Amino acid sequence: MFLRSNKASLDRLTAHIRSFKAVYVAIIALWLSSCSSPEFDEGAVRGQLESTPQNLSGEQVTLSEGQLACGAKNELWESPNGNVARLIDKGRDLKFSDDVRLNDPDIRVPYIQVSGTFPVVVTDVSKLRDDGKGLKLVDVKLGITIAHECFATPLPLMGVRKGKFTPEAPVVFRFQGSGKEWSLDKLMH
């Protein structure tokens, strides 16, 4: 009789250990899955934008005072005259598409329009949000790179706030996809 009760106790203990192992394995699996990278995050946004040159049309980038002076010295545009520095052919060859604008009370820094395909450098991804089924909007600060001695650092791309370009606003991109498969849809502003 004593052996039967010990055997029954041992069988119950073994069953409890097996069920505990199953629970333990499930907890470990759940914990490990939470350590994996999200399906679409800041790193994915940065990778998508920086891995391929971006097509930009009629977008505005800001210039530093040093870049403005260097551009005039290198005959990309004329020396500033009032609120404008007129773009010339060497500047157009670099995909600048309009005159440099100066002294704009809303923008307060020199800026110029660009059109073409440019490599970009992302400096900040500040907000990711859903925009309907299979769509996400992402607020990004980034700069375009131009291969010229005057532009050793990327030129910051301006976002739009209240219908106007502004250096303070991020640029809004829309991505489409699901799971881990996302692709850039378009620049929204």
N, C-alpha and C positions, 0 to 999 in steps of 0.2 A: 504494500500500500504506500509506503513511504517513497519508494522508487517511482511509482506512478505519479504522485503529486509533484515530485521534483522534476520528472520528465515533462509534465504538463506545464509547470512553471518555466522550465527551460524553453519549451516550445513557444510559450507566450512571450518570453523575453526576446527570443530570436525574431519573432514576428514584429515586435515593437522596434527592434533595432533595424530590421529591413524597411519598415515604414518610415522610421526616422531617416535612414539613408536616402530614401526616395525624396522626402521633404527637403533634406539637406542639399541634394543634387539639384532639385528644382530651384531652391533659393540661390545657390551659386550660379546657376544658368541665368536666372533673372538678373542678378547683380552684374554678371559679365556682359549681358546684353545692354545694360544701361551705360556701360563704359564705351560702347561703340559710338562712332561719330554719328550725329544726326543726318538725316537724309539730305537736307539742304541747309547749309549754315554759312557763316561769314567766310570760311575758308573756301567753300564751293563757289561763292560769288566772286571772291578775289581770283580764284583759279580760272573761272570762265572768262572774266573780263581781261585779265592779264595774259592769258595764253594765246589770244588771237587779236591782231590789230582791229580796232573798232572804227566803223564807218560813221563819220560825223558830218553833218551838213548844216551850215549856218549856225554852228555853236560858238559861244563866246569863251575866250580864255583870258585870264589876267596876266599882266606883265609887271615885273618889278621895274623900278626906275633905272636900274643898271641894264636890264634887258632892253628897255626902251632906248637908252643911249647907245648900247651896242648895236642894235638894229639899225639905227640912223647912221652910225659910223660905218657899218658894213653894207650900206645902201640897200637894206631890205625895205625901208620906208624913208621918206624925207624927214628932216629935222622937224620937230613939233612946231606948229604955227597955230596959236590959239588953242582950240579944242581938238585939233586933228593933226595926225602925222600921216601924210598920204602914202599909201602902199605903192611900191614900184615892183618891176618884174622879178627881181631876185627874191623878193618876199612872196610873190605869187608862186614861184617855183617851190617854195617850202609849204605850200597849201594854205597860206593865209589868204583870205578871200575878200577883205574889206579894209578900209583905213583903220589905223589905231585911233581910238577915241580917248580923250583926256578930259580931266576936270568935270566929269559927270557928277553932280551933287549926290546922286543916289548910289553910285558905285565907288567913287573916291579913289580908284586906282586905274592906271592905264589898262585898256583891254582891246582885243582884236578878235575878229571873226575867223574861224577856220572851217574848211570843207575838204574832206578827203578821208583817207584811212590812216589811223595813227595807233602806234603802240600806246598803252596806258599803264599808269601805276596807281593802284588803289591805296589811298592813305587812311580811309576809314569806311567801315560799313556800320551805319548807325541804327538801321531799322529794317527788319524783315517782317512782312505781313501778307496774309492771304488776300487775293483779289479775285475771288470766284474760283470755280472748280478748275484745278490744274494751273492756276496762275498765282504768282507771287510778285509783289512790289518790293523793291529794295532801295533804300536811301544810301547813296555812296558819295564820298568825296574822292576825287581822283584827278590826276593830271595827265596831259598828253606829252609824249616825248618827241622832240624834233631834233634831228641830227644836224646841229649847227653849234658853233662855238658860243654863240650868244645865249643858248638855252641848255646850259649844263644841268639844270634841274627841270623836272616836268612843269609844264604850264598848267595851273589849276583851271579846271573846267567849271564854269559857273552853272548853278542851278537856277530854277525859276521859283519866285515867290510872288503871289498876287499878280501874276501875268507879266512880271519883269525879271530879267536876268539880274542875279545878285551873287557876289562871291560868297556870301554867308550861307546860302541855301545849298543843300546837297542835290546831286543829280539823281533822278528817280529812273531806275531801270525795271522793266517787266521781264520776268522769266516764266517759261511754261514747261510743264512736265509733271512727273509724279515719282514717288519713291526716291531712288538715287539718280534718276534720269531727268536732268533739267537742262534747258538751253535758253540762251538769251533770246527774247522775243523782240524787244525794241526799247529804245530810250524814250521815256515818257515825259520827263521833266517833272 
